[in-house]
Amino acid sequence: MSIVCSGSVAYDYLMRFPGYFKDHLLPEHLDKISLSFLVDEMTKLQGGIAPNIGYSLALLGQKPILFAAVGEDFGDYRQWLTDHGVDCTFARVIPGKFTASFFVNTDLANAQIASFYTGAMANSDDIKLSELDKSDVDLFIISPSDPSAMISYAKQAKALGIPYAFDPSQQIVRMNKAQLREGIDGAKFLFCNEYEFELLKKHSEWTESEILEKVEIAVVTLGEEGSRILADGAEILVPIYPAERIADPTGVGDAYRSGFLTGYYKGLSLELCGKMGALVSTYVLEQVGTQAHSYTIDAFRARFRERWDDQGALDTL
């Protein structure tokens, strides 16, 4: 059985600004903002939410499937993912287009300013869930890509009886109320960070309790405060796993999803699922790049147990 990862596939351009963005913002002139930041570091890496999630799932012994539109420049990336255990059968090359690109600048406070070039991602809806063998799918993850494709995937998943996770994040502001409600209603999982959850409530015009009535499990990440897991009328608060160093925060949310979902489909408690997500996030936070981390399952278990007692539950990994 597999977890299918839809969403953006991109090349990441990661930059580091040796100052603070807030020092260059003039609140009284935000209507005519014009800023340029001279950066002293830049790294080009493979990224995108779907392969980021898939990569960490594979590290944890899962068999993820990438389900996404990619450009003609995807060849080397395909080989990388395949070599690391991600099935790229459903990575559809769109003729005449490049793979999407993500440009992110991070300052000394780890605040970020980002831009995203759509590229092949605009053709995400060219791939249909009916192409999958639904008997081999545990979960279909709907993470940010073309907004209309995301909602189409939700409708298709419901029609085919495929459980899905709705992870709208940065695309919330590009969806209308009806689209957001379609994605939420019937989702097995809802993933977002604290700010995105507030946006989701605002733009869906549903309260937190109304949203929780529509999904089985909601997970809200809280940055340095950890995460909230909401299910069956209960709330579980999970702390972070302290990092040995902080290199770059890009992709930590994607990593959390991989750890959480691996734990869930191994039958672990929701608290342990959240703690697995926290540790995978820390591995990413300690590296520059969303797929630069690596560990064996034995090493992952050992590090987990340095801080938390799983009472042998992680032996199922």
N, C-alpha and C positions, 0 to 999 in steps of 0.2 A: 504494500500500500504506500501511497505517496502524498506529499503536500505539493500542490501546484502553485507556483509563484508568478502572478501577473504583476505588471507595473512597469515603471521606467527601466530601461537599460541605457546606461550612459557612460561616457568618459568624464571623469571628474578632474577639474583643474583646481587644485587646492592652494590657496595663497595665504600668507601670514603678514598682517599689518603690524609693525612694531609701535603701536600706539593704541589709543582708545577712540572708537567711532564717536562716542558721546561728546568728546572734546571738540568735534568739528560740526556738530549740529546746532543750528540757530533756531530755536523754537518759533521765533517771531517771523522767520523767513522760510518756513517749510513749504510754502506755496510756490516758491521758485528755487528749490534746492538744486545746487550744481556742485558736485563733489568728485574729487579724484583722489585715490589713495595710492601712494607709492609703496609697493610691497617689496620685501627683501627675500622672500622665498616663494617658489612655486613648484608644485609637483603635479604631473599628469598621471592619473591612476584610473583603473577600471572601476566603475561604480554603477549606480542605479539601484533603486530600492529592491526590485525583484531579484537580481542576482546577489545583492548583498544578503538578503534573507536566505536565499538558496545556498550560498557559500557556507554560512554558519550552520545551517541545518545539516549540510553534508559533513562538516567537521564533527558533528554530534552523532553521526552514524545514520542519519536519515537519507532518503532517496528523493531529493527534490527535483521537480520538473520546472524548467523555465518556460513561461508562456507569454511571449512578448514579441513586438515588432522591432526589428533591428535594421541597421543600415548595411551598405555594401562593405563597410570597413570593419565588420564584426568578426572576421576570420580568426584573428589572434585571440580575441576575447573568448570566442567559442571554444577554442582549444584549451585555454586556461581553465574555464569552468568545467569542461569535460574532464580534464586531468584531475580536477579536485572534486569530482563526484556529482556534478550537476548535469542532469539530462537536458540537453539543448535541442531535442527533436522538434519542439514547438517554438523555437526561436525563428520567426519568419522574416527572411530578408526582403526588404522593400526596395525594388529596383530604383536607381536614380536618387536615393536618399542616403544621408549619413546617419550614423547612430546618434542619438540625442547627446547633448553635452551640458554639464553642470559646472558653473563657475562660482566658487565660494571664497570669500575673503573673511578671515577670522582675526579679531584683534586680541590684545593682551588680556582682555576680560572674557575671552572665548565668546564674545558676541559675534554674530555672523551677518554678512550681507551677501545674497546669492542671486544669480540669474540662471535661467534654464532655457536652452535651445531645444525645441521639440523634436525636430528631425523625423526619423522613422516612427517615433512614438505616436504621431498623429494618425497612423494607420493601425493602431492597436485593435480596432474593431474588425479588421480583416480576418482575424483568427476567431473561430467559434468554439465554444465549449463542447459542442456536439462531436468535435474531432477527437476528444478525449475518450478513453475507456472509463466511464464513470465508476465501474466496479473496482477500479484501481486507484481511486482518488479518495483520500481521507478528508482533505480540505482544499478549497480553492481560495487563495488569498487575493483579494482585490486591493492592491495598493496603487498609489498615484500613477496615472498615465493620462491618456486623453479622457476628459471627464465623461463624454458621452459613451465611450467604450466601457468605462468603469460601471456605469449604471446598466448598460446592456449586459455586462457580465453578471451583475446581480440578478437581473431578470432571467437570464439563461440558467443560472445556477438554481434558482427557485423552480423553474420549469422542469429541470432535469433531476431535481431532488439531490443536488450536490451541496453539502454543507459549505458555507463560505465565511471568510473573515472580511469585514469591511474596515479599511484603513485609509480614510480619505485625506488625512493630513493637509498638505499645502494646497490641495485642490478644493477644499471646502468653499473658499471664496469664489470659485468659478462655477459652483453648482447652485441651482435654485432650490427652493424649498421642496418641491416635488421630487427632484432628483435625490436630495439628501435623505428624504423620508423613504424613498424606494430602497436606497442602499442600506439604511439602518434596519428597516422592518424585515425581520426574518433572518438577520445575520446570526450566526453561531457565536462569533466574536466581533467586538468592536474595539479597535485600537486607536488611541490618539494620545497626544500629550495634554498637559493641563490647559494651555492656552487654546489649543485646537478644540478641546472639549467645550470651552466657553463659546468659541465660534460656532461649533456644531449646534449648540443649543440656540444661539441667536438666529442662525440662518435656517435651521429646520423649524424654528418656532415651537419646539418641544422642550419641556422641562427635563431635568435629569431623571426624574421618576418616570416620565413618559418614555424617554429613550430606553431606560432599563427594562421597561415592560416589553420592548420590541426585540431585545437581543438576549441571548442566553448568558453571555459573559462579557463584561466591559472591562477593559484594562486602560487605565490612565497613568501615563508616566509623569513624574513630578521633578525631573532633573535631580538635583542634589538631595531632594527629599525622598527619593525612591519611587514607589509606584502604588497605586490603588487598584485593587481587583474587586469588582463588584459583581456578585452573583447570588441568586436565590435570596435576595433581601439582605444580604450580609456584605460587609466591607472588610477586606483584608489589606493591611498596610505592610508593605515590604520595603526594607531599607536598601540602600545601595551596597555594592561590594566595593570597599575602598580601593582606589587605584594606587599602584606603586609610583606612577607618574602620569601626568596628563599631557598627551601629545596633541590630540585633535579630537573634537567631539563629533565630527561628521560620521554618521552611520550608526551611532549608539542605539538609536531607537529601532533600527532594522535588526540589530543583533539581539536586542531584548526579545523581539518577536520570535526569533529563531529558538532561543533558549526556552522561552515560555511554552511554545507549541511543542517542542521536543518533549518537555516534561509532561505536558498534557496527554500526548499520545503514547506516552509510556505509563500512563495511569497514575501519575504522581498527584499529590494534593495541590490545590491552587497556590498555597503559600510556597511550596517547593518549586512550582513552576515559575513563580515570580522571582524567587531567589536564583534559579537557573538563568532567567533572563537578565538579572542584575549582573551576574558574573560574566556572561557572554558580552554584555555591554562594556564591562570594564576592560576586557581583552582588547576591544576595538578602541576604547578611549586611550589606551596606553601606546597605540601605534598611530602613525600618519598613514591614512588610507583605510578604506572601508573593508578591504579584503587582504590586509597586510598581516593579520593575526593568524596564529596557528597553534594548535595543541593537540595532543592525543586525548582520547577519552579518559585514560588513566590519569593523565596530568590534570585534566579538568576536575575529575572527582577529588583528587588529592587537594587541589587548591580550594575547592568548595568546602571541604571538610576542615580546612584550616580555620574557618570562621563559623561554619554552621554544621549542626548534627542532623544528618538526613536519616539516621537510624537504618542505614543500609539500603535506602530506597533507590539511590543512584546506581546501585549494582545492576539495575535493569538496562542501563545504557549500553 
